[in-house]
């Protein structure tokens, strides 16, 4: 058994999200679906917020839904970074 670890520098984004290259609901491979919200994405992946949704197919936006944003998780910025 092998173990690997990836260490990356943390960025401090205003907005973050998840992009699916196939629609996660329908499975359509020609539809790109993006869920996004304010902050580092922790609230999004943990299910604390409803994300903005954007779906496109053949280069055209087919769905755009803006969610109400009551919460955002932001990274703590330390001095010198």
N, C-alpha and C positions, 0 to 999 in steps of 0.2 A: 504494500500500500504506500502511495506517495502523497505528500502534503505540499501544497503551495500556498503562498501568501502574497497578495498584491498590496503594496503600500502606495497610496497616492496622496497628493496634496489636496486638502479640502478647499473647494472654491466657495465663495459666498454669493450665491445667485439671488437675484430678485425673484425669479420664477424658475421652477424646475418641473419636469414632467416625465412621462413614459410614452415612448412611441412604439406602436405595434405595426410591423410590416404586413400583417394579415389581420383583418378585423377580428378581435377576440370574441365577439358575440356570434357573428355569422360564419367566420372562417374564410371569408372571401379573400383570396390572395392578392387581388388587385386594389384593395382598399387599405389605405394607411390611416391609422387611428392614433390621435395624440390626446392624452389626458394631461392637464397641467394645472398648477396652482402656485400661489406665492410661497416663497421660502425655499428651504432645502429639500423638500419632498417628503420628509418624515410624516407629516400629517396626511399626505396623499397615500403613501404606501401602507400606512397603518389603518387607513379607513376613517380617519377623524374628520375629513372634509370631502365634499363633493367637488370633483375637478371640473374645470372647463373642458369641453370636448370639441375636437375638430376632426372631421373625417374627410378624406379626399379620395377620389377615384379618377383615374385617367387625367390627373393634373388639375382637376376642378374640385373645389370645396363642395361637398354634398350635405354636410351637417356641421353646424356651428352652434354650440350651446354654452352660454356663459353662466357659471354657477355663482351663487351668493357666497361671499368669502367672509366668514366670521372668525377664522383662525388661520394663523400661519406659524410654522416653526422656523425659527431663524438661528443660524449658527452664532455662537458667542465669539466676537472678535477680540483677540488678545493683543496687548501692546507689542509692537515690533514685528507684526505679521501683516 
